[in-house]
Amino acid sequence: MGFFDGYNIATSGMSAQRTRINVVSANIANAQTTHSTDGGPYKKQNVVFEEMLLSEKERLTASPSQEKETSFPNKNLSGVGIKQIVESKEEPVMKFEPDHPDANEDGYVAYPNINPVIEMVDLIEAMRSYEANVSAFTTHKTMDTKTLDIIAR
């Protein structure tokens, strides 16, 4: 493990969770949006994470200080990333509101199938994951600082 690998992993986690917070916030903000640019109601979005792996050979060739070639089959975790942001396949919720401008010929309006309570729980989970990554980053920094203090003596 390199000197900065812990920092890179923590910052990639913070970045991924920040994206998740933004997507969940958009879901909450559009929970009552009945007309989008597509013509229908807003579609809930979900973030799909993926692990970012780096093989030992790629690590060694990427590092200019180490010249030796190896062929290790194992891969090391180098962080987390966003694979994609997907739209929900759930059907919209139909409510009878004949006076609404987006009502169909039967008087029903299509609302997004978004439960604000579930979205708030997802938001809290994403915020706590972000805070955990900040804590890991801070702990790594403290350990490195103390190590350098010991070496400098």
Legacy VTK file of the C-alpha trace (Angstrom):
# vtk DataFile Version 3.0
C-alpha trace
ASCII
DATASET POLYDATA
POINTS 153 float
0.000 0.000 0.000
1.373 3.366 -1.013
1.667 6.418 1.186
-1.307 8.210 -0.407
-3.574 5.187 -1.068
-5.601 5.734 2.110
-6.218 9.350 1.156
-7.251 8.373 -2.375
-9.688 5.724 -1.140
-11.284 8.111 1.382
-11.616 10.940 -1.137
-13.127 8.643 -3.769
-15.678 7.544 -1.166
-16.479 11.158 -0.315
-16.925 11.992 -3.998
-19.207 8.998 -4.588
-21.349 9.818 -1.550
-21.569 13.480 -2.607
-23.008 12.317 -5.937
-25.457 10.079 -4.091
-26.523 12.994 -1.858
-27.144 15.145 -4.951
-29.238 12.439 -6.654
-31.317 11.732 -3.532
-31.852 15.485 -3.043
-33.103 15.756 -6.630
-35.494 12.862 -5.977
-36.888 14.598 -2.893
-37.182 17.937 -4.692
-39.066 16.354 -7.603
-41.344 14.051 -5.605
-44.406 16.002 -6.811
-43.208 16.839 -10.355
-45.877 15.680 -12.771
-44.421 17.062 -15.991
-40.773 16.695 -17.036
-38.957 17.365 -20.296
-39.854 13.813 -21.385
-43.533 14.668 -21.011
-44.314 12.325 -18.139
-43.698 12.544 -14.405
-40.189 12.777 -12.974
-38.464 9.389 -12.771
-36.638 8.517 -9.554
-32.896 8.062 -9.987
-30.553 5.697 -8.163
-26.762 5.684 -7.991
-24.896 2.457 -8.769
-21.439 2.254 -7.203
-18.527 0.194 -8.445
-15.210 -0.734 -6.905
-12.160 0.632 -8.621
-9.459 -2.011 -8.699
-5.864 -1.575 -9.679
-3.642 -4.556 -10.329
-0.238 -4.669 -8.688
1.430 -4.586 -12.109
-0.469 -1.396 -13.040
0.492 0.117 -9.693
4.167 -0.614 -10.199
4.260 0.698 -13.757
2.282 3.791 -12.764
4.807 4.591 -10.043
7.979 6.097 -11.535
10.030 5.262 -8.434
9.595 1.527 -8.913
10.869 -0.001 -12.132
10.528 -3.743 -11.578
7.980 -5.751 -13.566
5.833 -8.296 -11.759
2.824 -10.295 -12.770
0.740 -10.478 -9.614
-2.761 -11.775 -10.328
-4.260 -9.993 -7.325
-5.891 -6.615 -7.491
-5.852 -3.880 -4.901
-8.755 -1.640 -4.040
-8.069 1.894 -5.149
-11.424 3.399 -4.241
-15.061 3.544 -5.169
-16.634 5.153 -8.185
-19.974 5.802 -9.800
-20.801 3.133 -12.360
-23.977 4.808 -13.523
-27.068 6.698 -12.461
-30.152 4.704 -13.418
-33.791 5.711 -13.649
-36.329 3.691 -11.709
-38.537 1.318 -13.692
-41.428 1.711 -11.228
-44.783 2.813 -12.580
-46.021 6.275 -11.565
-48.691 6.672 -8.907
-52.048 7.680 -10.421
-54.177 10.137 -8.410
-57.638 11.365 -9.328
-57.368 15.148 -9.777
-59.558 16.163 -12.700
-58.761 19.903 -12.334
-54.972 19.400 -12.572
-53.412 20.662 -15.840
-51.558 17.337 -16.323
-54.653 15.166 -15.811
-55.391 12.583 -18.487
-58.815 12.177 -20.156
-60.025 10.124 -17.166
-58.974 12.827 -14.670
-55.929 10.984 -13.285
-52.529 12.604 -12.788
-49.316 10.549 -12.886
-47.028 11.343 -9.929
-43.521 9.973 -9.452
-43.337 6.830 -7.320
-41.085 8.467 -4.735
-41.500 7.905 -1.005
-39.991 10.947 0.777
-39.418 8.928 3.977
-37.308 6.338 2.147
-35.434 9.104 0.345
-34.673 10.838 3.657
-33.322 7.583 5.084
-31.117 7.208 1.983
-29.961 10.807 2.430
-29.037 10.238 6.079
-27.191 7.036 5.158
-25.231 8.833 2.435
-24.355 11.676 4.810
-23.107 9.246 7.456
-21.047 7.374 4.865
-19.539 10.683 3.781
-18.721 11.513 7.412
-17.111 8.076 7.869
-14.846 8.755 4.894
-13.927 12.169 6.340
-13.078 10.448 9.624
-10.918 7.852 7.834
-9.098 10.632 5.965
-8.495 12.558 9.203
-7.268 9.447 11.024
-4.877 8.639 8.169
-3.556 12.220 8.258
-3.048 12.058 12.032
-1.136 8.767 11.761
1.082 10.151 8.994
1.766 13.330 10.958
2.749 11.374 14.060
4.932 9.057 11.958
6.764 12.023 10.441
7.193 13.561 13.893
8.804 10.335 15.148
11.098 10.110 12.101
12.148 13.751 12.405
13.412 13.317 15.971
LINES 1 154
153 0 1 2 3 4 5 6 7 8 9 10 11 12 13 14 15 16 17 18 19 20 21 22 23 24 25 26 27 28 29 30 31 32 33 34 35 36 37 38 39 40 41 42 43 44 45 46 47 48 49 50 51 52 53 54 55 56 57 58 59 60 61 62 63 64 65 66 67 68 69 70 71 72 73 74 75 76 77 78 79 80 81 82 83 84 85 86 87 88 89 90 91 92 93 94 95 96 97 98 99 100 101 102 103 104 105 106 107 108 109 110 111 112 113 114 115 116 117 118 119 120 121 122 123 124 125 126 127 128 129 130 131 132 133 134 135 136 137 138 139 140 141 142 143 144 145 146 147 148 149 150 151 152
